[in-house]
Amino acid sequence: MMWPRVYMDEEKCARLMTCLKRFRRGVPESTGEPGAPVKDEYRHGADAFGGLATIVDQLTNEERKTVKTPAYVSLDPGSGM
């Protein structure tokens, strides 16, 4: 569970807190059941926080080993790169 571990700086996270407060789903009158998220200016911030919530247990503060990446090889020899 993520919420007990969340700390938000009031000034630095003001926009995120606004997005979380105002995120909503459309509710059709015919069914009364929550539908798809409303596509407005608050959805992106709320979705980003939801994405974080899904991977929070995989995050760590420990140093990670350096991963060597292969040298760049152009797939187009005619590009001059």
C-alpha positions as CSV (number, residue, x, y, z in Angstrom):
1,M,0.0,0.0,0.0
2,M,1.4,3.3,-1.1
3,W,-0.5,6.0,0.8
4,P,1.0,5.5,4.2
5,R,4.5,6.0,2.7
6,V,3.6,9.2,0.8
7,Y,5.0,12.5,1.7
8,M,4.3,15.6,-0.4
9,D,5.8,19.0,0.0
10,E,2.9,21.4,-0.1
11,E,4.6,23.9,-2.4
12,K,6.5,21.5,-4.7
13,C,3.6,19.1,-5.2
14,A,0.8,21.7,-5.4
15,R,0.0,20.8,-9.0
16,L,0.0,17.0,-8.3
17,M,-2.3,17.4,-5.3
18,T,-4.7,19.5,-7.5
19,C,-4.6,16.8,-10.2
20,L,-5.4,14.1,-7.6
21,K,-8.2,16.1,-6.0
22,R,-9.9,16.9,-9.3
23,F,-9.4,13.6,-11.1
24,R,-12.8,12.1,-11.9
25,R,-14.6,9.5,-14.0
26,G,-17.7,10.0,-16.1
27,V,-20.8,8.5,-14.6
28,P,-23.6,7.8,-17.1
29,E,-27.0,8.6,-15.7
30,S,-28.4,5.4,-17.2
31,T,-26.2,3.0,-15.1
32,G,-24.8,5.2,-12.3
33,E,-21.6,3.2,-12.6
34,P,-18.2,5.0,-13.0
35,G,-17.0,5.0,-16.6
36,A,-13.8,6.1,-18.3
37,P,-11.7,8.9,-16.8
38,V,-12.7,12.3,-18.0
39,K,-10.1,13.7,-20.4
40,D,-9.2,17.0,-18.9
41,E,-6.1,18.9,-17.6
42,Y,-6.0,16.8,-14.4
43,R,-5.9,13.4,-15.9
44,H,-2.2,13.3,-16.8
45,G,-0.9,14.1,-13.3
46,A,-3.3,11.6,-11.7
47,D,-2.3,8.9,-14.3
48,A,1.4,9.5,-13.6
49,F,0.9,9.1,-9.8
50,G,-1.1,5.9,-10.5
51,G,1.7,4.6,-12.6
52,L,4.1,5.2,-9.8
53,A,1.8,3.4,-7.4
54,T,2.0,0.3,-9.6
55,I,5.8,0.1,-9.4
56,V,6.6,1.7,-6.0
57,D,7.6,-1.7,-4.5
58,Q,10.3,-2.1,-7.2
59,L,12.0,1.3,-6.4
60,T,15.1,1.3,-4.3
61,N,17.6,3.8,-2.9
62,E,20.5,1.4,-3.2
63,E,23.2,2.1,-5.7
64,R,22.9,0.1,-8.9
65,K,25.7,-1.6,-10.8
66,T,26.9,0.2,-13.9
67,V,25.6,-1.3,-17.0
68,K,27.8,-1.0,-20.1
69,T,25.9,-0.1,-23.2
70,P,27.2,-1.1,-26.6
71,A,28.8,1.6,-28.8
72,Y,26.5,3.3,-31.3
73,V,26.4,1.6,-34.6
74,S,24.5,3.3,-37.5
75,L,22.0,1.1,-39.2
76,D,22.4,3.3,-42.3
77,P,26.0,3.4,-43.5
78,G,25.2,6.2,-45.9
79,S,24.1,8.6,-43.2
80,G,27.7,9.6,-42.3
81,M,27.1,9.0,-38.6
